[in-house]
Amino acid sequence: MLYFVKDNMIHRFPTPKRCGCIHKNEPLRDTIPHDVEECVYCMRSWPGDDC
C-alpha cells in the first residue's frame, strides 16, 4: 500500500471517495512516518469497506 503526506497528515493512495484530499505532486511512500497525523477517512476501517 502506498501513502502520501499532505499538510502534516498521512493519506492512503489512491484516496478513498470519502476523503476529500487530492494527491498532487507529493512523493509516494510505502512507510508511515512517526511525526504525522493519520487521516481518519483514509487510515481507519469504515462499515462497508472490503476486509
PDB file of N, CA, C and O in Angstrom:
ATOM      1  N   MET A   1       0.839  -1.162   0.000  1.00  0.00           N
ATOM      2  CA  MET A   1       0.000   0.000   0.000  1.00  0.00           C
ATOM      3  C   MET A   1       0.890   1.233   0.000  1.00  0.00           C
ATOM      4  O   MET A   1       1.938   1.259   0.645  1.00  0.00           O
ATOM      5  N   LEU A   2       0.460   2.244  -0.726  1.00  0.00           N
ATOM      6  CA  LEU A   2       1.227   3.473  -0.812  1.00  0.00           C
ATOM      7  C   LEU A   2       0.518   4.587  -0.051  1.00  0.00           C
ATOM      8  O   LEU A   2      -0.705   4.597   0.083  1.00  0.00           O
ATOM      9  N   TYR A   3       1.325   5.525   0.442  1.00  0.00           N
ATOM     10  CA  TYR A   3       0.832   6.643   1.231  1.00  0.00           C
ATOM     11  C   TYR A   3       1.470   7.929   0.725  1.00  0.00           C
ATOM     12  O   TYR A   3       2.504   7.898   0.057  1.00  0.00           O
ATOM     13  N   PHE A   4       0.845   9.064   1.050  1.00  0.00           N
ATOM     14  CA  PHE A   4       1.470  10.361   0.823  1.00  0.00           C
ATOM     15  C   PHE A   4       1.127  11.279   1.980  1.00  0.00           C
ATOM     16  O   PHE A   4       0.101  11.109   2.639  1.00  0.00           O
ATOM     17  N   VAL A   5       1.994  12.254   2.224  1.00  0.00           N
ATOM     18  CA  VAL A   5       1.817  13.203   3.321  1.00  0.00           C
ATOM     19  C   VAL A   5       1.449  14.550   2.720  1.00  0.00           C
ATOM     20  O   VAL A   5       2.141  15.067   1.844  1.00  0.00           O
ATOM     21  N   LYS A   6       0.334  15.114   3.213  1.00  0.00           N
ATOM     22  CA  LYS A   6      -0.093  16.441   2.770  1.00  0.00           C
ATOM     23  C   LYS A   6      -0.561  17.211   3.997  1.00  0.00           C
ATOM     24  O   LYS A   6      -1.419  16.735   4.739  1.00  0.00           O
ATOM     25  N   ASP A   7      -0.011  18.381   4.211  1.00  0.00           N
ATOM     26  CA  ASP A   7      -0.340  19.237   5.361  1.00  0.00           C
ATOM     27  C   ASP A   7      -0.161  18.494   6.677  1.00  0.00           C
ATOM     28  O   ASP A   7      -1.011  18.581   7.564  1.00  0.00           O
ATOM     29  N   ASN A   8       0.947  17.763   6.806  1.00  0.00           N
ATOM     30  CA  ASN A   8       1.309  17.026   8.014  1.00  0.00           C
ATOM     31  C   ASN A   8       0.298  15.933   8.375  1.00  0.00           C
ATOM     32  O   ASN A   8       0.156  15.575   9.544  1.00  0.00           O
ATOM     33  N   MET A   9      -0.407  15.404   7.362  1.00  0.00           N
ATOM     34  CA  MET A   9      -1.361  14.324   7.571  1.00  0.00           C
ATOM     35  C   MET A   9      -1.110  13.240   6.517  1.00  0.00           C
ATOM     36  O   MET A   9      -0.936  13.534   5.335  1.00  0.00           O
ATOM     37  N   ILE A  10      -1.094  11.982   6.971  1.00  0.00           N
ATOM     38  CA  ILE A  10      -0.827  10.860   6.065  1.00  0.00           C
ATOM     39  C   ILE A  10      -2.141  10.377   5.458  1.00  0.00           C
ATOM     40  O   ILE A  10      -3.149  10.233   6.150  1.00  0.00           O
ATOM     41  N   HIS A  11      -2.105  10.132   4.150  1.00  0.00           N
ATOM     42  CA  HIS A  11      -3.267   9.656   3.401  1.00  0.00           C
ATOM     43  C   HIS A  11      -2.880   8.416   2.613  1.00  0.00           C
ATOM     44  O   HIS A  11      -1.715   8.235   2.261  1.00  0.00           O
ATOM     45  N   ARG A  12      -3.854   7.568   2.340  1.00  0.00           N
ATOM     46  CA  ARG A  12      -3.650   6.382   1.515  1.00  0.00           C
ATOM     47  C   ARG A  12      -3.735   6.787   0.045  1.00  0.00           C
ATOM     48  O   ARG A  12      -4.482   7.697  -0.315  1.00  0.00           O
ATOM     49  N   PHE A  13      -2.962   6.100  -0.803  1.00  0.00           N
ATOM     50  CA  PHE A  13      -3.011   6.351  -2.239  1.00  0.00           C
ATOM     51  C   PHE A  13      -3.402   5.081  -2.961  1.00  0.00           C
ATOM     52  O   PHE A  13      -2.759   4.053  -2.749  1.00  0.00           O
ATOM     53  N   PRO A  14      -4.404   5.096  -3.787  1.00  0.00           N
ATOM     54  CA  PRO A  14      -5.300   6.214  -4.090  1.00  0.00           C
ATOM     55  C   PRO A  14      -6.251   6.475  -2.926  1.00  0.00           C
ATOM     56  O   PRO A  14      -6.574   5.567  -2.161  1.00  0.00           O
ATOM     57  N   THR A  15      -6.691   7.710  -2.802  1.00  0.00           N
ATOM     58  CA  THR A  15      -7.554   8.073  -1.677  1.00  0.00           C
ATOM     59  C   THR A  15      -8.954   7.503  -1.886  1.00  0.00           C
ATOM     60  O   THR A  15      -9.446   7.459  -3.014  1.00  0.00           O
ATOM     61  N   PRO A  16      -9.600   7.064  -0.799  1.00  0.00           N
ATOM     62  CA  PRO A  16     -10.987   6.604  -0.913  1.00  0.00           C
ATOM     63  C   PRO A  16     -11.923   7.775  -1.223  1.00  0.00           C
ATOM     64  O   PRO A  16     -11.557   8.933  -1.022  1.00  0.00           O
ATOM     65  N   LYS A  17     -13.096   7.484  -1.700  1.00  0.00           N
ATOM     66  CA  LYS A  17     -14.054   8.525  -2.079  1.00  0.00           C
ATOM     67  C   LYS A  17     -14.468   9.397  -0.906  1.00  0.00           C
ATOM     68  O   LYS A  17     -14.783  10.571  -1.097  1.00  0.00           O
ATOM     69  N   ARG A  18     -14.475   8.850   0.302  1.00  0.00           N
ATOM     70  CA  ARG A  18     -14.917   9.630   1.469  1.00  0.00           C
ATOM     71  C   ARG A  18     -13.880  10.664   1.908  1.00  0.00           C
ATOM     72  O   ARG A  18     -14.209  11.549   2.698  1.00  0.00           O
ATOM     73  N   CYS A  19     -12.654  10.584   1.427  1.00  0.00           N
ATOM     74  CA  CYS A  19     -11.607  11.557   1.775  1.00  0.00           C
ATOM     75  C   CYS A  19     -11.568  12.640   0.702  1.00  0.00           C
ATOM     76  O   CYS A  19     -11.520  12.338  -0.491  1.00  0.00           O
ATOM     77  N   GLY A  20     -11.589  13.880   1.123  1.00  0.00           N
ATOM     78  CA  GLY A  20     -11.601  14.997   0.188  1.00  0.00           C
ATOM     79  C   GLY A  20     -10.223  15.462  -0.249  1.00  0.00           C
ATOM     80  O   GLY A  20     -10.118  16.396  -1.045  1.00  0.00           O
ATOM     81  N   CYS A  21      -9.172  14.843   0.244  1.00  0.00           N
ATOM     82  CA  CYS A  21      -7.806  15.238  -0.104  1.00  0.00           C
ATOM     83  C   CYS A  21      -7.465  14.766  -1.516  1.00  0.00           C
ATOM     84  O   CYS A  21      -7.828  13.659  -1.912  1.00  0.00           O
ATOM     85  N   ILE A  22      -6.773  15.603  -2.263  1.00  0.00           N
ATOM     86  CA  ILE A  22      -6.378  15.269  -3.630  1.00  0.00           C
ATOM     87  C   ILE A  22      -4.861  15.205  -3.706  1.00  0.00           C
ATOM     88  O   ILE A  22      -4.171  16.139  -3.298  1.00  0.00           O
ATOM     89  N   HIS A  23      -4.339  14.090  -4.236  1.00  0.00           N
ATOM     90  CA  HIS A  23      -2.895  13.930  -4.418  1.00  0.00           C
ATOM     91  C   HIS A  23      -2.447  14.781  -5.590  1.00  0.00           C
ATOM     92  O   HIS A  23      -3.009  14.684  -6.680  1.00  0.00           O
ATOM     93  N   LYS A  24      -1.446  15.608  -5.376  1.00  0.00           N
ATOM     94  CA  LYS A  24      -0.908  16.445  -6.463  1.00  0.00           C
ATOM     95  C   LYS A  24       0.497  15.948  -6.807  1.00  0.00           C
ATOM     96  O   LYS A  24       0.639  14.996  -7.575  1.00  0.00           O
ATOM     97  N   ASN A  25       1.520  16.567  -6.259  1.00  0.00           N
ATOM     98  CA  ASN A  25       2.906  16.186  -6.558  1.00  0.00           C
ATOM     99  C   ASN A  25       3.644  15.679  -5.335  1.00  0.00           C
ATOM    100  O   ASN A  25       4.875  15.653  -5.326  1.00  0.00           O
ATOM    101  N   GLU A  26       2.912  15.274  -4.294  1.00  0.00           N
ATOM    102  CA  GLU A  26       3.565  14.766  -3.095  1.00  0.00           C
ATOM    103  C   GLU A  26       4.213  13.414  -3.404  1.00  0.00           C
ATOM    104  O   GLU A  26       3.639  12.600  -4.128  1.00  0.00           O
ATOM    105  N   PRO A  27       5.400  13.177  -2.858  1.00  0.00           N
ATOM    106  CA  PRO A  27       6.053  11.890  -3.108  1.00  0.00           C
ATOM    107  C   PRO A  27       5.279  10.744  -2.459  1.00  0.00           C
ATOM    108  O   PRO A  27       4.763  10.885  -1.351  1.00  0.00           O
ATOM    109  N   LEU A  28       5.204   9.623  -3.148  1.00  0.00           N
ATOM    110  CA  LEU A  28       4.558   8.430  -2.611  1.00  0.00           C
ATOM    111  C   LEU A  28       5.570   7.654  -1.793  1.00  0.00           C
ATOM    112  O   LEU A  28       6.755   7.620  -2.123  1.00  0.00           O
ATOM    113  N   ARG A  29       5.099   7.030  -0.725  1.00  0.00           N
ATOM    114  CA  ARG A  29       5.983   6.276   0.162  1.00  0.00           C
ATOM    115  C   ARG A  29       5.289   4.997   0.580  1.00  0.00           C
ATOM    116  O   ARG A  29       4.066   4.889   0.489  1.00  0.00           O
ATOM    117  N   ASP A  30       6.064   4.028   1.039  1.00  0.00           N
ATOM    118  CA  ASP A  30       5.487   2.758   1.488  1.00  0.00           C
ATOM    119  C   ASP A  30       5.585   2.582   2.998  1.00  0.00           C
ATOM    120  O   ASP A  30       5.278   1.507   3.513  1.00  0.00           O
ATOM    121  N   THR A  31       6.004   3.609   3.709  1.00  0.00           N
ATOM    122  CA  THR A  31       6.083   3.575   5.166  1.00  0.00           C
ATOM    123  C   THR A  31       5.320   4.771   5.737  1.00  0.00           C
ATOM    124  O   THR A  31       5.095   5.766   5.047  1.00  0.00           O
ATOM    125  N   ILE A  32       4.928   4.658   7.007  1.00  0.00           N
ATOM    126  CA  ILE A  32       4.213   5.732   7.690  1.00  0.00           C
ATOM    127  C   ILE A  32       5.184   6.406   8.654  1.00  0.00           C
ATOM    128  O   ILE A  32       5.667   5.754   9.580  1.00  0.00           O
ATOM    129  N   PRO A  33       5.484   7.689   8.467  1.00  0.00           N
ATOM    130  CA  PRO A  33       6.378   8.380   9.397  1.00  0.00           C
ATOM    131  C   PRO A  33       5.712   8.566  10.757  1.00  0.00           C
ATOM    132  O   PRO A  33       4.487   8.538  10.873  1.00  0.00           O
ATOM    133  N   HIS A  34       6.532   8.754  11.773  1.00  0.00           N
ATOM    134  CA  HIS A  34       6.038   8.865  13.147  1.00  0.00           C
ATOM    135  C   HIS A  34       5.507  10.247  13.494  1.00  0.00           C
ATOM    136  O   HIS A  34       4.704  10.378  14.418  1.00  0.00           O
ATOM    137  N   ASP A  35       5.929  11.269  12.785  1.00  0.00           N
ATOM    138  CA  ASP A  35       5.610  12.636  13.204  1.00  0.00           C
ATOM    139  C   ASP A  35       4.449  13.263  12.427  1.00  0.00           C
ATOM    140  O   ASP A  35       4.388  14.486  12.300  1.00  0.00           O
ATOM    141  N   VAL A  36       3.530  12.451  11.909  1.00  0.00           N
ATOM    142  CA  VAL A  36       2.380  12.973  11.183  1.00  0.00           C
ATOM    143  C   VAL A  36       1.084  12.403  11.767  1.00  0.00           C
ATOM    144  O   VAL A  36       1.088  11.355  12.413  1.00  0.00           O
ATOM    145  N   GLU A  37      -0.012  13.107  11.530  1.00  0.00           N
ATOM    146  CA  GLU A  37      -1.321  12.630  11.953  1.00  0.00           C
ATOM    147  C   GLU A  37      -1.890  11.705  10.878  1.00  0.00           C
ATOM    148  O   GLU A  37      -1.527  11.808   9.706  1.00  0.00           O
ATOM    149  N   GLU A  38      -2.783  10.800  11.284  1.00  0.00           N
ATOM    150  CA  GLU A  38      -3.426   9.899  10.334  1.00  0.00           C
ATOM    151  C   GLU A  38      -4.777  10.469   9.921  1.00  0.00           C
ATOM    152  O   GLU A  38      -5.538  10.936  10.768  1.00  0.00           O
ATOM    153  N   CYS A  39      -5.074  10.434   8.649  1.00  0.00           N
ATOM    154  CA  CYS A  39      -6.383  10.837   8.142  1.00  0.00           C
ATOM    155  C   CYS A  39      -7.395   9.771   8.554  1.00  0.00           C
ATOM    156  O   CYS A  39      -7.223   8.596   8.230  1.00  0.00           O
ATOM    157  N   VAL A  40      -8.444  10.169   9.263  1.00  0.00           N
ATOM    158  CA  VAL A  40      -9.424   9.194   9.728  1.00  0.00           C
ATOM    159  C   VAL A  40     -10.208   8.591   8.566  1.00  0.00           C
ATOM    160  O   VAL A  40     -10.714   7.475   8.686  1.00  0.00           O
ATOM    161  N   TYR A  41     -10.319   9.298   7.453  1.00  0.00           N
ATOM    162  CA  TYR A  41     -11.061   8.791   6.302  1.00  0.00           C
ATOM    163  C   TYR A  41     -10.245   7.782   5.495  1.00  0.00           C
ATOM    164  O   TYR A  41     -10.810   6.878   4.880  1.00  0.00           O
ATOM    165  N   CYS A  42      -8.947   7.928   5.495  1.00  0.00           N
ATOM    166  CA  CYS A  42      -8.079   7.020   4.724  1.00  0.00           C
ATOM    167  C   CYS A  42      -7.558   5.850   5.552  1.00  0.00           C
ATOM    168  O   CYS A  42      -7.494   4.722   5.063  1.00  0.00           O
ATOM    169  N   MET A  43      -7.194   6.110   6.781  1.00  0.00           N
ATOM    170  CA  MET A  43      -6.433   5.137   7.550  1.00  0.00           C
ATOM    171  C   MET A  43      -7.270   4.296   8.504  1.00  0.00           C
ATOM    172  O   MET A  43      -6.738   3.373   9.122  1.00  0.00           O
ATOM    173  N   ARG A  44      -8.527   4.575   8.641  1.00  0.00           N
ATOM    174  CA  ARG A  44      -9.393   3.810   9.546  1.00  0.00           C
ATOM    175  C   ARG A  44     -10.325   2.913   8.752  1.00  0.00           C
ATOM    176  O   ARG A  44     -10.547   3.121   7.560  1.00  0.00           O
ATOM    177  N   SER A  45     -10.865   1.917   9.430  1.00  0.00           N
ATOM    178  CA  SER A  45     -11.811   0.989   8.820  1.00  0.00           C
ATOM    179  C   SER A  45     -13.224   1.548   8.968  1.00  0.00           C
ATOM    180  O   SER A  45     -13.602   2.009  10.045  1.00  0.00           O
ATOM    181  N   TRP A  46     -14.004   1.506   7.887  1.00  0.00           N
ATOM    182  CA  TRP A  46     -15.364   2.034   7.881  1.00  0.00           C
ATOM    183  C   TRP A  46     -16.330   0.915   7.500  1.00  0.00           C
ATOM    184  O   TRP A  46     -15.943  -0.012   6.789  1.00  0.00           O
ATOM    185  N   PRO A  47     -17.577   0.984   7.960  1.00  0.00           N
ATOM    186  CA  PRO A  47     -18.564  -0.011   7.557  1.00  0.00           C
ATOM    187  C   PRO A  47     -18.727  -0.037   6.042  1.00  0.00           C
ATOM    188  O   PRO A  47     -18.817   1.008   5.399  1.00  0.00           O
ATOM    189  N   GLY A  48     -18.764  -1.232   5.485  1.00  0.00           N
ATOM    190  CA  GLY A  48     -18.885  -1.382   4.047  1.00  0.00           C
ATOM    191  C   GLY A  48     -17.564  -1.501   3.328  1.00  0.00           C
ATOM    192  O   GLY A  48     -17.544  -1.769   2.127  1.00  0.00           O
ATOM    193  N   ASP A  49     -16.439  -1.308   4.033  1.00  0.00           N
ATOM    194  CA  ASP A  49     -15.129  -1.490   3.415  1.00  0.00           C
ATOM    195  C   ASP A  49     -14.859  -2.971   3.193  1.00  0.00           C
ATOM    196  O   ASP A  49     -15.300  -3.818   3.970  1.00  0.00           O
ATOM    197  N   ASP A  50     -14.139  -3.267   2.137  1.00  0.00           N
ATOM    198  CA  ASP A  50     -13.707  -4.646   1.899  1.00  0.00           C
ATOM    199  C   ASP A  50     -12.589  -4.969   2.874  1.00  0.00           C
ATOM    200  O   ASP A  50     -11.650  -4.189   3.030  1.00  0.00           O
ATOM    201  N   CYS A  51     -12.689  -6.113   3.527  1.00  0.00           N
ATOM    202  CA  CYS A  51     -11.673  -6.513   4.508  1.00  0.00           C
ATOM    203  C   CYS A  51     -10.507  -7.198   3.850  1.00  0.00           C
ATOM    204  O   CYS A  51      -9.563  -7.598   4.530  1.00  0.00           O
TER     205      CYS A  51
END
